[in-house]
Amino acid sequence: MSARQALRTLLSACLRPARLKLAPRYVDWPDIWAKDAAFIDAMAKIEGVTLVPRERCFVLHQLARTLEGSNGDFAEIGVYKGGTAYLTACAAPGKTIHLFDTFEGMPEVDAGIDAHRTGDFADTRYDDVRSFLAPFRERIAFHKGFFPATAAGLEEKTFALVYVDVDIYQSVKDALAFFYPRLVPGGVMLFDDFDSPKCQGVRKAIDEFLADKPERPVVTAYYQTMIIKAAAVS
C-alpha cells in the first residue's frame, strides 16, 4: 500500500463514526479542455514546437477565441518555433497576428535578475517558422529582429490580444511600453513565466509598470498572468 493510500484509509476510518466521506480527489476530474475538440486538435498539431504547458495554452486559446470579435490586431512577442502562434491563429481565423522575435535566440540579458543567458532558445530558424505557419500566411505579419525596433511603423495600430513570452526583464518592460498604450479597452496582455523563480524579471517589470496604472495582474494559470485594459476615465 502506498503512503497516499494508507493516509486515505486512515482518514476514512477516522471519519466513519461521523458518517462522513472523503470527496473524490480533484485530480480524478477530467481536464477542463476534455470536450474542446478544436483545442485538442490544435494542440496535436503543435506538439514538439512549443514549450508552453497545456493549461497555459488553453488560456491563450480561450482568450484568442473570445477576443476575435474585438477591434484591434493580435500580437505575440517571443515566438520561438511558432507553436503558440499556430494555436492563436486556429482560435481566431479572422484576426491579423503580428509576430515578433529574433528567431536567433535570447537577446542581451541582465545577469543580475535574468536566469537565462544571451542566445538561449537559439534552436529555431526563421524559415522553419514561416513554413510551419504557412497555412495562415495571409494574416500573419513577421517582424524579425530586436524588439522594440521591429515595431517601427506600427505606432497607429491597436491591439486586442498580446501574448508575451520573453522571459527577461527588459523585454517584458519594452513589450508593456509599446503595447499597453495601444491595447483597446477590454483588450488583454497575457504573460508567460509570471512568478517563475527562473524568470523573476517578468513580475518585476509588470509590477513596476502597473504601479501607476488602474490594472492589476490576474493570475490565469501556474506561472501565467494577464492584464485587462481598463476603459479610459473621462
Contacts in CASP RR format, 6 or more apart in sequence:
PFRMAT RR
TARGET T0000
AUTHOR 0000-0000-0000
METHOD contacts of the structure
MODEL  1
MSARQALRTLLSACLRPARLKLAPRYVDWPDIWAKDAAFIDAMAKIEGVT
LVPRERCFVLHQLARTLEGSNGDFAEIGVYKGGTAYLTACAAPGKTIHLF
DTFEGMPEVDAGIDAHRTGDFADTRYDDVRSFLAPFRERIAFHKGFFPAT
AAGLEEKTFALVYVDVDIYQSVKDALAFFYPRLVPGGVMLFDDFDSPKCQ
GVRKAIDEFLADKPERPVVTAYYQTMIIKAAAVS
1 9 0 8 1.000
8 22 0 8 1.000
11 22 0 8 1.000
12 21 0 8 1.000
12 22 0 8 1.000
15 21 0 8 1.000
15 22 0 8 1.000
31 54 0 8 1.000
32 55 0 8 1.000
32 58 0 8 1.000
33 39 0 8 1.000
33 40 0 8 1.000
33 54 0 8 1.000
33 58 0 8 1.000
36 58 0 8 1.000
36 61 0 8 1.000
38 61 0 8 1.000
38 90 0 8 1.000
38 91 0 8 1.000
39 57 0 8 1.000
39 58 0 8 1.000
39 61 0 8 1.000
39 91 0 8 1.000
41 90 0 8 1.000
42 61 0 8 1.000
42 86 0 8 1.000
42 87 0 8 1.000
42 90 0 8 1.000
42 91 0 8 1.000
43 54 0 8 1.000
43 57 0 8 1.000
43 87 0 8 1.000
45 86 0 8 1.000
45 90 0 8 1.000
46 57 0 8 1.000
46 82 0 8 1.000
46 83 0 8 1.000
46 84 0 8 1.000
46 86 0 8 1.000
46 87 0 8 1.000
48 81 0 8 1.000
49 80 0 8 1.000
49 81 0 8 1.000
49 82 0 8 1.000
49 83 0 8 1.000
49 86 0 8 1.000
49 132 0 8 1.000
50 57 0 8 1.000
50 80 0 8 1.000
50 81 0 8 1.000
50 82 0 8 1.000
50 83 0 8 1.000
50 84 0 8 1.000
50 87 0 8 1.000
51 80 0 8 1.000
52 60 0 8 1.000
52 83 0 8 1.000
52 84 0 8 1.000
52 165 0 8 1.000
52 192 0 8 1.000
53 221 0 8 1.000
53 222 0 8 1.000
55 221 0 8 1.000
55 222 0 8 1.000
56 192 0 8 1.000
56 220 0 8 1.000
56 221 0 8 1.000
56 222 0 8 1.000
56 223 0 8 1.000
56 224 0 8 1.000
57 84 0 8 1.000
57 87 0 8 1.000
58 221 0 8 1.000
59 190 0 8 1.000
59 220 0 8 1.000
59 221 0 8 1.000
59 224 0 8 1.000
59 226 0 8 1.000
60 84 0 8 1.000
60 87 0 8 1.000
60 88 0 8 1.000
60 91 0 8 1.000
60 163 0 8 1.000
60 190 0 8 1.000
61 87 0 8 1.000
61 88 0 8 1.000
61 90 0 8 1.000
61 91 0 8 1.000
62 91 0 8 1.000
63 161 0 8 1.000
63 188 0 8 1.000
63 190 0 8 1.000
63 226 0 8 1.000
64 74 0 8 1.000
64 87 0 8 1.000
64 88 0 8 1.000
64 91 0 8 1.000
64 92 0 8 1.000
64 95 0 8 1.000
64 161 0 8 1.000
65 91 0 8 1.000
65 92 0 8 1.000
67 74 0 8 1.000
67 92 0 8 1.000
67 160 0 8 1.000
67 161 0 8 1.000
67 187 0 8 1.000
67 188 0 8 1.000
68 91 0 8 1.000
68 92 0 8 1.000
68 93 0 8 1.000
68 94 0 8 1.000
68 95 0 8 1.000
69 160 0 8 1.000
70 160 0 8 1.000
70 161 0 8 1.000
70 184 0 8 1.000
70 186 0 8 1.000
70 187 0 8 1.000
71 158 0 8 1.000
71 160 0 8 1.000
71 184 0 8 1.000
72 157 0 8 1.000
72 158 0 8 1.000
72 159 0 8 1.000
72 160 0 8 1.000
72 184 0 8 1.000
73 95 0 8 1.000
73 96 0 8 1.000
73 97 0 8 1.000
73 98 0 8 1.000
73 157 0 8 1.000
73 158 0 8 1.000
73 159 0 8 1.000
73 160 0 8 1.000
74 88 0 8 1.000
74 92 0 8 1.000
74 95 0 8 1.000
74 96 0 8 1.000
74 97 0 8 1.000
74 98 0 8 1.000
74 159 0 8 1.000
74 160 0 8 1.000
74 161 0 8 1.000
74 162 0 8 1.000
74 163 0 8 1.000
75 97 0 8 1.000
75 98 0 8 1.000
75 99 0 8 1.000
75 100 0 8 1.000
75 159 0 8 1.000
75 161 0 8 1.000
75 162 0 8 1.000
75 163 0 8 1.000
75 179 0 8 1.000
76 84 0 8 1.000
76 85 0 8 1.000
76 88 0 8 1.000
76 97 0 8 1.000
76 98 0 8 1.000
76 99 0 8 1.000
76 100 0 8 1.000
76 162 0 8 1.000
76 163 0 8 1.000
76 164 0 8 1.000
76 165 0 8 1.000
77 100 0 8 1.000
77 101 0 8 1.000
77 147 0 8 1.000
77 162 0 8 1.000
77 163 0 8 1.000
77 164 0 8 1.000
77 165 0 8 1.000
77 166 0 8 1.000
77 171 0 8 1.000
77 175 0 8 1.000
78 100 0 8 1.000
78 101 0 8 1.000
78 164 0 8 1.000
78 165 0 8 1.000
78 166 0 8 1.000
79 85 0 8 1.000
79 99 0 8 1.000
79 100 0 8 1.000
79 101 0 8 1.000
79 103 0 8 1.000
79 129 0 8 1.000
80 101 0 8 1.000
80 121 0 8 1.000
80 124 0 8 1.000
80 165 0 8 1.000
81 124 0 8 1.000
81 128 0 8 1.000
81 129 0 8 1.000
81 132 0 8 1.000
82 99 0 8 1.000
82 129 0 8 1.000
82 132 0 8 1.000
82 133 0 8 1.000
83 132 0 8 1.000
84 163 0 8 1.000
84 165 0 8 1.000
85 97 0 8 1.000
85 99 0 8 1.000
85 129 0 8 1.000
85 133 0 8 1.000
85 140 0 8 1.000
86 132 0 8 1.000
86 133 0 8 1.000
86 136 0 8 1.000
88 95 0 8 1.000
88 97 0 8 1.000
88 161 0 8 1.000
88 163 0 8 1.000
89 95 0 8 1.000
89 97 0 8 1.000
89 133 0 8 1.000
89 135 0 8 1.000
89 136 0 8 1.000
89 139 0 8 1.000
89 140 0 8 1.000
92 161 0 8 1.000
94 139 0 8 1.000
95 139 0 8 1.000
95 160 0 8 1.000
95 161 0 8 1.000
96 139 0 8 1.000
96 140 0 8 1.000
96 141 0 8 1.000
97 136 0 8 1.000
97 139 0 8 1.000
97 140 0 8 1.000
97 141 0 8 1.000
98 141 0 8 1.000
98 143 0 8 1.000
98 154 0 8 1.000
98 157 0 8 1.000
99 129 0 8 1.000
99 133 0 8 1.000
99 140 0 8 1.000
99 141 0 8 1.000
99 142 0 8 1.000
99 143 0 8 1.000
100 143 0 8 1.000
100 145 0 8 1.000
100 147 0 8 1.000
100 150 0 8 1.000
100 151 0 8 1.000
101 129 0 8 1.000
101 143 0 8 1.000
101 144 0 8 1.000
101 145 0 8 1.000
102 144 0 8 1.000
102 145 0 8 1.000
102 146 0 8 1.000
103 124 0 8 1.000
103 125 0 8 1.000
103 126 0 8 1.000
103 129 0 8 1.000
103 144 0 8 1.000
103 145 0 8 1.000
104 119 0 8 1.000
104 122 0 8 1.000
104 145 0 8 1.000
105 119 0 8 1.000
105 120 0 8 1.000
105 121 0 8 1.000
105 122 0 8 1.000
105 124 0 8 1.000
106 116 0 8 1.000
106 117 0 8 1.000
106 118 0 8 1.000
106 119 0 8 1.000
106 120 0 8 1.000
106 121 0 8 1.000
106 122 0 8 1.000
106 167 0 8 1.000
106 168 0 8 1.000
107 118 0 8 1.000
107 119 0 8 1.000
107 146 0 8 1.000
107 168 0 8 1.000
107 170 0 8 1.000
107 171 0 8 1.000
108 118 0 8 1.000
108 170 0 8 1.000
109 116 0 8 1.000
109 117 0 8 1.000
109 118 0 8 1.000
109 168 0 8 1.000
109 170 0 8 1.000
110 168 0 8 1.000
110 169 0 8 1.000
110 170 0 8 1.000
113 169 0 8 1.000
113 200 0 8 1.000
113 201 0 8 1.000
113 204 0 8 1.000
114 167 0 8 1.000
114 168 0 8 1.000
114 169 0 8 1.000
114 199 0 8 1.000
114 200 0 8 1.000
114 201 0 8 1.000
115 197 0 8 1.000
115 198 0 8 1.000
115 199 0 8 1.000
115 200 0 8 1.000
116 167 0 8 1.000
116 168 0 8 1.000
116 198 0 8 1.000
116 199 0 8 1.000
126 142 0 8 1.000
126 144 0 8 1.000
129 142 0 8 1.000
130 137 0 8 1.000
130 142 0 8 1.000
133 140 0 8 1.000
143 150 0 8 1.000
143 151 0 8 1.000
144 150 0 8 1.000
147 171 0 8 1.000
147 174 0 8 1.000
147 175 0 8 1.000
147 178 0 8 1.000
148 174 0 8 1.000
148 175 0 8 1.000
148 177 0 8 1.000
148 178 0 8 1.000
151 178 0 8 1.000
155 182 0 8 1.000
157 182 0 8 1.000
158 182 0 8 1.000
158 183 0 8 1.000
158 184 0 8 1.000
159 179 0 8 1.000
159 182 0 8 1.000
159 183 0 8 1.000
159 184 0 8 1.000
159 187 0 8 1.000
160 183 0 8 1.000
160 184 0 8 1.000
160 186 0 8 1.000
160 187 0 8 1.000
160 188 0 8 1.000
161 187 0 8 1.000
161 188 0 8 1.000
161 189 0 8 1.000
161 190 0 8 1.000
162 175 0 8 1.000
162 179 0 8 1.000
162 183 0 8 1.000
162 188 0 8 1.000
162 189 0 8 1.000
162 190 0 8 1.000
163 190 0 8 1.000
163 192 0 8 1.000
164 172 0 8 1.000
164 175 0 8 1.000
164 179 0 8 1.000
164 189 0 8 1.000
164 190 0 8 1.000
164 191 0 8 1.000
164 192 0 8 1.000
165 191 0 8 1.000
165 192 0 8 1.000
165 193 0 8 1.000
166 172 0 8 1.000
166 175 0 8 1.000
167 192 0 8 1.000
167 193 0 8 1.000
167 198 0 8 1.000
167 199 0 8 1.000
167 202 0 8 1.000
168 199 0 8 1.000
168 201 0 8 1.000
168 202 0 8 1.000
169 201 0 8 1.000
169 202 0 8 1.000
169 204 0 8 1.000
169 205 0 8 1.000
170 205 0 8 1.000
172 191 0 8 1.000
172 201 0 8 1.000
172 202 0 8 1.000
172 205 0 8 1.000
172 206 0 8 1.000
173 205 0 8 1.000
173 208 0 8 1.000
173 209 0 8 1.000
175 189 0 8 1.000
176 189 0 8 1.000
176 205 0 8 1.000
176 206 0 8 1.000
176 209 0 8 1.000
177 209 0 8 1.000
179 189 0 8 1.000
180 189 0 8 1.000
180 209 0 8 1.000
180 213 0 8 1.000
180 227 0 8 1.000
180 229 0 8 1.000
183 189 0 8 1.000
183 229 0 8 1.000
184 229 0 8 1.000
185 229 0 8 1.000
185 230 0 8 1.000
185 231 0 8 1.000
185 232 0 8 1.000
186 228 0 8 1.000
186 229 0 8 1.000
186 230 0 8 1.000
186 231 0 8 1.000
187 228 0 8 1.000
187 229 0 8 1.000
188 226 0 8 1.000
188 227 0 8 1.000
188 228 0 8 1.000
188 229 0 8 1.000
189 226 0 8 1.000
189 227 0 8 1.000
189 229 0 8 1.000
190 220 0 8 1.000
190 224 0 8 1.000
190 225 0 8 1.000
190 226 0 8 1.000
191 202 0 8 1.000
191 206 0 8 1.000
191 217 0 8 1.000
191 224 0 8 1.000
191 225 0 8 1.000
191 226 0 8 1.000
191 227 0 8 1.000
192 202 0 8 1.000
192 223 0 8 1.000
192 224 0 8 1.000
193 199 0 8 1.000
193 202 0 8 1.000
193 223 0 8 1.000
193 224 0 8 1.000
194 202 0 8 1.000
194 203 0 8 1.000
194 206 0 8 1.000
194 217 0 8 1.000
194 219 0 8 1.000
194 223 0 8 1.000
194 224 0 8 1.000
194 225 0 8 1.000
195 202 0 8 1.000
195 203 0 8 1.000
195 219 0 8 1.000
195 223 0 8 1.000
195 225 0 8 1.000
196 202 0 8 1.000
196 223 0 8 1.000
206 217 0 8 1.000
206 225 0 8 1.000
206 227 0 8 1.000
207 217 0 8 1.000
210 216 0 8 1.000
210 217 0 8 1.000
210 227 0 8 1.000
214 230 0 8 1.000
214 233 0 8 1.000
215 227 0 8 1.000
215 228 0 8 1.000
215 229 0 8 1.000
215 230 0 8 1.000
216 227 0 8 1.000
217 225 0 8 1.000
217 226 0 8 1.000
217 227 0 8 1.000
218 225 0 8 1.000
218 226 0 8 1.000
218 227 0 8 1.000
218 228 0 8 1.000
219 225 0 8 1.000
220 226 0 8 1.000
END
